[in-house]
Amino acid sequence: MDIKRVAIDAVNEVIVLTVPHMDYKGQVAKRINEKMPLATVKGFRKGAVPKALVEKQYGAAIKVEEVKKVVDLALERFLQSERINLLGTPLPKVNPDFSWDAEELTFEFEIGLVPNFEIDLDAKSDVVKYQIIADDTMLNAQIARIQKQYGAVVSQDVVAEGNDVSGIFANEAAGINNRATLDLEELADPKVAKSFIGKKVGDVITLKTAGLFHDVHKLMDYLAVSHDVVHDLDVEVTFTIDEVIAHDPAELNQELFDKLFGPGNVNSVEELKAKIKEDAEKHFATQSEQKLMADVQDFLIENNKFDLPKEFLVKWLQTVGDKKLSPEEAEVEYNRSEKGLRFQLIEGKALAQSNIQVNFEDLKTFTSATIRQQMAQFGQANPTDEEVESIVARVLSNQDEVKRLSEQVVADKMLKLFVEKANPSTKEVTYEQFVAAMYNE
C-alpha cells in the first residue's frame, strides 16, 4: 500500500491511500470460502451453491468490508507514525470516478491541522482589573430595598405614590410576554410614573420601551429580552395590572439586624452599612475576576493570530454528533465555538513552554476549596476541617476524578499565569461603571 500526504496549505492536507489488489484479495477469498456452507441461493441446497454464485451474491459487499478494514487500519497507523496534530478527524473525499472494479483502489482523506504559531505572553496589554466600590448611593438604595422587602405588604385597589405594581408586559410581535413587579421609581420619565397613579387592577397601560428605565438593562429583567436587543428596542408594550402593592418599610432596629445577620452581629445602621459594603464588594470581586479572565483571554486571542482550517472544520461539524448539521447550521456552530478553539490552542502552546506542573498538595488544596464552596451553596457554611478532609480523601481515591480535577488545576494555573503576564492596570469604579465597561458602553 502507498500512503502519502499532499499539502494544500499550512493547515489543510489530503492523505492519499492507494490499495493494490494483493492487500485484500486473500481476506476476501477467505470470507467467500467461509460463506459457502451458509449461502442460500434459490434452486440450490444450502451449502451446495457454486462458488461463482456465492461470489456474485456476496463478493461485492465482502470486498467493501475488507477494503474498509485495510484502509481504516492503515490510516490510523499512518497518523500515529507521522504524529500529525489534527483538528477534528479525517474526512473521506468523494470521487465521482471511483470504481470498486479497479485493480488499484485510491482513497483520499481531508485533514485539518493544528496551526504552527508562537505566542508572546510578555506582550504589552491594555487589560484593566476593575476594583468595584459599593458607594453611598448604592448602600442607601440597598438599605431602602431591605426595608421594603422586610416591611409589611398590603394589597391595594388603586395605585398611589410609593406603590409597586405587578402585571404582564406584552407585545406579541416582539415576542414579549412576561410577568414582573414594577418599581415605579425605576421609570426614567416622571410623567410615565405618574400615569400609573389612580390606575386599578385590570387596567392596561401602553408604554414605549425606548427610554423607559434609567438603566436600559432593566429591560432584560422586566421584559425578559436579551442584551443583544435592549439598546435598539423601540416598541410599544402593554402592561396589564394584576396587583397593586403598598409597603410599610421595616424599622432599622436590632430585630431587623438580627434577622438579617444573626443575633448580635450587627448593632447599628453604621455597622449595617459596613456589612452590606463588605458583602457587596466580595461579590463584586468575583464578577471583576470573571471579567478580568475574559478580557485576558480576548487579549491573547487578539494578540496571537493564526489560521484555522475553517472550511474543513465546517464540513467536519456536519458529520459529528447525534444530530447531523446542515452546512448553514455547521457554519453557525463554527462561528460560535471558534473563539474557544483559538484559546484552547493558545493555552496548549503556553502550557508546553511554561513548565507548569501539578503536585498532590495543589490537587488537595483545589479540591478542598471546591468542596467548601459546594457545601456553602447547600447551607453548610462552616464545615469542620475533618469533614472536608474526609470528602477530599474519598474524591481523590477515584482516578477519573483525579484526572478531571488535575485538568482544572492546570487550567486555573494557566489563567493565573496569563493574568500575571498581562500585568493589568487597576481601576476603581462604581458598579454602574463596571456594568457599562462589561458591555463596552
SEFIZA-177700 format. One line per field, with one value per residue (C-alpha): x, y, z; residue number from 1; residue in one letter. Coordinates in Angstrom, 1 decimal. Each point is the difference from the previous one (the first is absolute). Example, Ala and Ser with C-alpha at 12.3 -4.5 7.8 and 13.67 -1.06 7.14 Angstrom:
<sites>
c1 12.3/1.4
c2 -4.5/3.4
c3 7.8/-0.7
n 1/2
res A/S
</sites>
This chain:
<sites>
c1 0.0/1.2/-0.9/1.0/-0.8/-0.9/0.2/-2.7/1.1/1.5/-3.2/-1.5/1.3/-1.3/1.1/0.0/-0.1/0.5/-1.1/1.2/-2.0/2.4/-0.7/-3.5/-0.6/1.2/-2.4/-2.9/0.6/0.1/-3.3/-1.6/1.1/-1.4/-3.3/-0.4/-1.4/-2.5/-1.0/-3.6/-0.9/-3.3/0.2/3.0/0.2/1.6/3.8/-0.2/0.0/2.8/2.8/-0.6/-3.5/1.1/2.6/-2.7/-2.4/2.3/3.3/-0.5/-1.2/2.8/2.6/-1.3/0.2/3.5/1.4/-1.5/1.7/3.3/-0.4/-1.1/2.9/2.6/-1.4/0.1/3.6/1.1/-1.4/1.8/3.3/-0.1/-1.0/-2.5/-1.7/-3.5/-3.0/-3.0/0.3/0.8/-2.9/-0.2/-0.1/-2.7/1.5/-2.8/2.4/0.7/-0.6/0.2/1.0/3.3/3.2/1.3/-2.4/0.8/-1.5/0.5/-0.6/-0.1/1.7/0.2/3.2/0.7/1.7/3.7/0.3/1.9/-1.5/1.4/-1.2/2.0/-1.7/-1.1/-3.8/-2.6/-2.0/-1.6/-0.8/-3.1/-0.3/-3.7/-1.0/-3.4/-0.5/-2.5/-2.6/0.0/0.0/-2.9/-1.9/0.7/-1.2/-3.2/-0.5/0.5/-2.5/-2.5/0.7/-0.4/-2.8/-3.7/-1.7/-3.5/-2.0/-1.7/-2.8/1.4/3.6/1.4/3.4/2.6/-2.0/1.4/-2.2/0.1/-1.2/0.7/2.3/-1.1/0.7/-0.9/1.9/3.2/-0.5/-0.4/-2.2/1.4/-1.4/1.9/-0.3/0.7/1.7/-1.3/3.1/2.0/-1.9/2.1/-2.8/-2.0/-3.0/-0.1/0.2/-2.8/-2.2/-0.3/-1.4/-3.7/0.0/-1.7/0.4/-0.9/0.9/2.4/2.7/1.9/3.7/2.9/3.1/2.5/1.1/-2.4/2.5/3.0/2.1/-0.8/1.1/-3.1/-1.9/1.8/-1.6/-3.5/-0.6/2.2/1.9/3.7/2.8/0.4/-3.3/-0.4/1.9/-2.0/-3.3/-2.6/-3.5/-3.2/-0.9/-3.2/0.1/-3.0/-0.2/-1.0/1.2/0.7/2.4/0.6/3.0/0.3/3.9/1.5/1.7/3.8/0.2/1.7/-2.8/0.6/3.8/-0.2/-2.4/2.5/3.3/-0.6/-0.2/2.5/2.0/-1.3/-1.0/-0.5/-0.8/3.7/0.9/-2.8/1.5/3.5/-1.4/-1.9/3.1/2.2/-2.4/-0.6/3.6/0.9/-2.7/1.3/3.5/-1.2/-1.7/3.1/2.2/-2.2/0.2/3.7/0.4/-2.3/2.0/3.3/-1.3/-1.2/3.4/1.9/-2.3/0.3/3.8/0.8/-1.3/0.0/-2.0/-2.5/-1.3/-3.4/-1.4/1.1/-1.4/-3.3/-0.3/1.2/-2.6/-2.7/1.1/0.3/-2.5/-3.3/-1.8/1.6/0.3/-0.7/2.8/-1.7/-0.4/3.6/1.1/-1.9/1.5/3.5/-0.4/-1.3/2.9/2.9/1.0/0.1/2.0/2.6/0.4/0.4/2.8/1.7/-0.3/1.5/2.9/0.6/-0.2/2.7/2.4/-0.8/1.0/-3.2/-0.3/-2.6/1.0/-2.2/-0.2/-1.3/-2.6/-1.1/-0.1/-2.1/-2.4/-0.4/-0.9/-2.5/-1.7/-0.3/-1.6/-2.4/-0.9/-0.7/-2.4/-2.0/-0.1/3.0/2.1/2.5/0.9/2.7/3.5/-0.6/-3.2/1.6/3.2/-2.2/-1.8/3.3/1.5/-3.0/0.0/3.7/-0.3/-1.8/2.5/-2.6/-0.6/3.7/0.5/-2.9/1.1/3.6/-1.2/-1.9/3.1/2.1/-2.6/-0.1/3.8/0.1/-2.6/2.0/3.1/-1.8/-1.3/3.5/1.6/-2.7/0.9/-3.4/-0.5/-2.4/-3.0/-2.4/-3.6/-3.6/-2.1/-1.9/3.3/1.1/-3.2/0.6/3.5/-1.2/-2.3/2.5/-2.2
c2 0.0/3.5/2.9/3.6/3.4/2.8/3.5/2.5/2.8/0.4/-1.4/-2.3/-3.3/-3.0/-3.5/-2.3/-3.8/-2.3/-3.5/-2.8/-3.1/-2.2/1.9/-1.3/-2.8/-2.8/1.1/0.4/-3.6/-1.3/1.7/-1.4/-3.5/0.5/1.2/-3.0/-2.5/2.6/1.5/-0.3/0.4/-1.0/-3.3/-1.3/-1.8/1.9/-0.7/-1.2/3.4/0.3/2.3/2.3/0.7/0.6/2.5/1.7/0.3/0.9/0.9/3.7/0.7/-2.2/1.9/3.4/-1.2/-1.4/3.0/2.3/-2.0/0.3/3.7/0.9/-1.9/1.5/3.5/-0.4/-1.3/2.7/2.8/-1.4/-0.5/3.4/1.6/2.3/2.5/-0.1/2.3/-2.2/-3.4/-0.9/0.4/-2.2/1.8/-1.0/-1.0/-0.2/-2.1/-2.6/-3.6/-3.1/-2.0/1.7/-2.0/2.7/1.9/3.5/1.8/3.6/1.5/3.7/1.0/3.3/0.7/1.8/3.2/0.6/3.3/1.7/1.9/3.1/-0.1/3.1/2.2/3.4/0.0/2.5/-2.4/1.7/-1.6/1.7/0.6/0.5/2.2/0.0/3.8/1.8/0.2/-3.8/-0.6/2.3/-1.6/-3.5/1.0/1.4/-3.3/-1.9/2.2/-0.6/-3.8/-0.5/2.5/-0.7/-0.6/1.1/-0.6/3.1/0.6/3.3/1.0/2.7/1.7/-2.5/-3.1/-2.8/-1.6/-3.6/-0.9/-1.3/1.8/-1.1/0.6/-3.0/1.1/0.5/-3.3/1.8/-1.6/0.3/0.4/2.4/2.2/3.6/2.5/3.4/1.8/-1.9/1.7/2.7/2.4/1.3/0.6/-3.7/-0.9/2.5/-1.6/-3.1/2.0/-0.6/-3.2/-3.1/-3.8/-1.0/3.3/0.0/2.6/0.3/0.8/0.7/-2.1/2.7/2.0/-1.8/-0.6/1.9/-3.1/-1.5/-3.4/-0.1/-1.0/-3.4/-0.5/1.4/-1.1/-3.2/1.1/-0.6/2.6/-0.1/1.8/2.4/2.9/0.1/-1.2/2.7/-1.5/0.5/-2.5/-0.3/-0.4/-1.7/0.7/-3.1/1.2/3.2/-0.2/2.5/-0.3/1.0/0.1/-2.0/1.9/0.0/-1.6/-2.9/-2.4/0.6/-0.1/-3.4/-1.3/1.0/-1.1/-2.0/1.2/2.6/0.1/3.4/2.6/3.3/1.6/0.8/-3.7/-1.0/2.2/-1.4/-3.6/0.7/1.7/-3.0/-2.6/2.0/0.7/-3.7/-0.9/2.7/-1.3/-3.4/1.8/2.2/-3.1/-1.7/3.1/0.2/-3.7/0.7/3.1/-1.8/-2.8/2.6/1.7/-3.3/-0.9/3.4/0.2/-3.5/-0.3/-3.3/-1.7/-2.8/-2.5/1.6/-1.6/-3.5/0.5/1.2/-3.2/-2.1/1.5/-1.3/-3.6/-0.1/-0.1/-1.8/2.6/0.6/3.7/1.7/2.1/3.2/-1.5/-1.2/3.5/1.5/-2.6/0.7/3.8/-0.7/-2.2/1.6/2.2/-2.8/-2.2/2.8/0.5/-3.8/-0.1/3.1/-1.7/-3.2/1.9/2.0/-3.2/-1.6/2.9/0.9/-3.1/0.1/-3.0/-1.3/-1.7/-1.8/3.0/2.2/-2.6/-0.3/3.8/0.4/-2.8/1.2/3.5/-1.4/-2.2/2.9/2.1/-2.7/-0.6/3.7/0.0/-2.7/2.0/-1.6/3.1/-1.1/-3.7/-1.3/-0.8/-3.7/0.0/1.6/-2.2/-3.1/1.0/1.1/-3.4/-1.8/2.1/-0.4/-3.8/0.1/0.1/1.5/2.9/0.5/0.3/2.5/2.1/0.0/1.5/2.7/0.8/0.3/2.3/2.1/0.3/0.9/2.8/1.4/-0.1/1.9/2.6/0.4/0.4/2.4/2.3/1.7/3.6/0.5/2.3/0.8/0.3/-0.1/-3.0/2.1/0.9/-3.6/-1.2/2.6/-1.3/-3.6/0.8/2.3/3.0
c3 0.0/-0.8/2.4/-0.4/1.2/-2.4/1.4/-1.0/2.3/3.5/1.7/-2.6/-1.5/-1.9/0.9/-3.1/0.4/-2.9/0.7/-2.4/-0.6/2.0/3.2/0.4/-2.6/2.4/2.8/-2.5/-1.3/3.6/0.8/-3.2/1.0/3.4/-1.5/-2.3/2.5/1.2/-3.4/-1.1/-3.7/-1.5/-1.8/2.0/3.3/2.9/-0.2/-3.6/-1.7/-2.6/1.0/-3.0/1.1/3.6/-1.3/-2.2/2.9/2.9/-1.6/-0.5/3.6/1.5/-2.1/1.2/3.7/-0.3/-1.9/2.6/2.7/-1.8/-0.7/3.6/1.6/-2.4/0.5/3.8/0.0/-2.4/2.1/3.1/-1.8/-1.5/3.3/-1.8/2.3/-1.3/0.4/-0.3/-1.7/-3.6/-2.5/-3.0/-3.4/-2.4/-3.4/-2.7/-2.2/2.7/-1.0/2.2/-3.1/-0.3/0.5/2.4/2.3/0.9/3.0/1.1/3.4/0.8/3.3/1.9/1.9/3.2/-1.1/0.7/1.9/2.8/2.9/1.7/3.6/0.9/-2.6/1.4/0.6/0.8/2.3/3.0/3.3/1.4/3.8/0.5/3.0/1.7/0.3/2.3/-2.7/-0.5/3.8/0.7/-2.9/1.3/3.5/-1.4/-1.9/3.2/1.8/-2.7/-0.2/3.7/0.5/0.1/-3.4/-0.6/-3.2/-1.3/-2.5/-1.4/-0.8/2.2/0.5/1.2/-1.1/-2.1/-2.7/-1.2/-3.5/-3.5/-2.5/-3.5/-3.7/-2.1/-3.1/2.1/1.8/3.4/2.6/3.5/3.5/2.2/3.1/-1.0/2.3/-1.4/1.3/-2.7/-2.8/-1.6/-0.8/3.0/-2.3/-0.9/3.7/0.8/-2.7/2.3/2.9/0.4/-2.2/1.2/-0.2/-3.6/-1.6/-3.0/-0.5/-3.3/0.4/-2.4/0.6/-1.2/3.0/2.3/2.8/1.4/-0.8/-3.4/1.3/2.2/-3.2/0.3/3.5/-0.7/-3.5/0.0/-3.1/-0.8/0.3/-3.8/-0.5/2.9/-1.4/-3.3/1.4/-0.9/0.1/2.0/2.7/2.0/3.7/1.5/3.8/2.0/3.5/1.8/2.9/2.8/2.3/3.6/0.3/2.8/2.8/0.2/3.4/1.7/-0.8/-3.8/0.4/1.8/-2.6/-2.8/1.5/3.2/3.6/1.0/-3.2/-1.1/2.6/-1.8/-3.3/-0.4/0.5/-2.3/-2.8/0.7/-0.3/-3.2/-1.4/0.9/-1.4/-3.2/-0.7/0.6/-2.6/-2.3/0.3/-1.5/-2.9/-0.6/0.0/-2.6/-2.2/0.4/-1.1/-3.0/-0.9/0.2/-2.2/-2.5/0.0/-0.5/-2.9/-1.6/0.5/-1.3/-3.6/-1.9/-2.7/0.7/-2.6/0.1/-3.1/1.1/3.6/-1.3/-2.1/2.9/2.3/-2.4/0.7/3.8/2.8/0.2/-2.2/-3.4/-0.8/-3.2/-1.5/1.3/3.5/0.0/-1.0/2.9/2.4/-1.2/0.5/3.5/1.0/-1.9/2.9/2.4/-2.4/-0.5/3.7/0.5/-2.5/1.6/3.4/-1.3/-1.5/3.2/2.1/-2.1/0.5/3.6/1.9/2.1/2.3/2.4/3.3/2.4/2.4/-2.8/-0.7/3.7/0.4/-3.1/0.8/3.6/-1.2/-2.5/2.6/2.5/-2.7/-0.9/3.6/0.6/-3.0/1.9/3.2/1.8/0.3/2.6/-0.3/2.2/-1.5/0.8/-2.0/-3.0/0.2/0.0/-3.1/-1.7/0.7/-1.4/-3.2/-0.6/0.3/-3.3/-2.9/-2.4/2.5/0.5/-3.8/-0.3/3.0/-1.2/-3.3/1.9/2.1/-3.1/-1.6/3.1/0.2/-3.7/0.4/3.0/-2.1/-2.8/2.4/1.5/-3.4/-1.2/3.0/0.1/1.3/2.8/-0.3/2.8/-1.2/1.2/-0.8/-2.7/-1.6/0.1/-1.7/-2.8/-0.4/0.0/-3.0/-1.7/0.5
n 1/2/3/4/5/6/7/8/9/10/11/12/13/14/15/16/17/18/19/20/21/22/23/24/25/26/27/28/29/30/31/32/33/34/35/36/37/38/39/40/41/42/43/44/45/46/47/48/49/50/51/52/53/54/55/56/57/58/59/60/61/62/63/64/65/66/67/68/69/70/71/72/73/74/75/76/77/78/79/80/81/82/83/84/85/86/87/88/89/90/91/92/93/94/95/96/97/98/99/100/101/102/103/104/105/106/107/108/109/110/111/112/113/114/115/116/117/118/119/120/121/122/123/124/125/126/127/128/129/130/131/132/133/134/135/136/137/138/139/140/141/142/143/144/145/146/147/148/149/150/151/152/153/154/155/156/157/158/159/160/161/162/163/164/165/166/167/168/169/170/171/172/173/174/175/176/177/178/179/180/181/182/183/184/185/186/187/188/189/190/191/192/193/194/195/196/197/198/199/200/201/202/203/204/205/206/207/208/209/210/211/212/213/214/215/216/217/218/219/220/221/222/223/224/225/226/227/228/229/230/231/232/233/234/235/236/237/238/239/240/241/242/243/244/245/246/247/248/249/250/251/252/253/254/255/256/257/258/259/260/261/262/263/264/265/266/267/268/269/270/271/272/273/274/275/276/277/278/279/280/281/282/283/284/285/286/287/288/289/290/291/292/293/294/295/296/297/298/299/300/301/302/303/304/305/306/307/308/309/310/311/312/313/314/315/316/317/318/319/320/321/322/323/324/325/326/327/328/329/330/331/332/333/334/335/336/337/338/339/340/341/342/343/344/345/346/347/348/349/350/351/352/353/354/355/356/357/358/359/360/361/362/363/364/365/366/367/368/369/370/371/372/373/374/375/376/377/378/379/380/381/382/383/384/385/386/387/388/389/390/391/392/393/394/395/396/397/398/399/400/401/402/403/404/405/406/407/408/409/410/411/412/413/414/415/416/417/418/419/420/421/422/423/424/425/426/427/428/429/430/431/432/433/434/435/436/437/438/439/440/441
res M/D/I/K/R/V/A/I/D/A/V/N/E/V/I/V/L/T/V/P/H/M/D/Y/K/G/Q/V/A/K/R/I/N/E/K/M/P/L/A/T/V/K/G/F/R/K/G/A/V/P/K/A/L/V/E/K/Q/Y/G/A/A/I/K/V/E/E/V/K/K/V/V/D/L/A/L/E/R/F/L/Q/S/E/R/I/N/L/L/G/T/P/L/P/K/V/N/P/D/F/S/W/D/A/E/E/L/T/F/E/F/E/I/G/L/V/P/N/F/E/I/D/L/D/A/K/S/D/V/V/K/Y/Q/I/I/A/D/D/T/M/L/N/A/Q/I/A/R/I/Q/K/Q/Y/G/A/V/V/S/Q/D/V/V/A/E/G/N/D/V/S/G/I/F/A/N/E/A/A/G/I/N/N/R/A/T/L/D/L/E/E/L/A/D/P/K/V/A/K/S/F/I/G/K/K/V/G/D/V/I/T/L/K/T/A/G/L/F/H/D/V/H/K/L/M/D/Y/L/A/V/S/H/D/V/V/H/D/L/D/V/E/V/T/F/T/I/D/E/V/I/A/H/D/P/A/E/L/N/Q/E/L/F/D/K/L/F/G/P/G/N/V/N/S/V/E/E/L/K/A/K/I/K/E/D/A/E/K/H/F/A/T/Q/S/E/Q/K/L/M/A/D/V/Q/D/F/L/I/E/N/N/K/F/D/L/P/K/E/F/L/V/K/W/L/Q/T/V/G/D/K/K/L/S/P/E/E/A/E/V/E/Y/N/R/S/E/K/G/L/R/F/Q/L/I/E/G/K/A/L/A/Q/S/N/I/Q/V/N/F/E/D/L/K/T/F/T/S/A/T/I/R/Q/Q/M/A/Q/F/G/Q/A/N/P/T/D/E/E/V/E/S/I/V/A/R/V/L/S/N/Q/D/E/V/K/R/L/S/E/Q/V/V/A/D/K/M/L/K/L/F/V/E/K/A/N/P/S/T/K/E/V/T/Y/E/Q/F/V/A/A/M/Y/N/E
</sites>
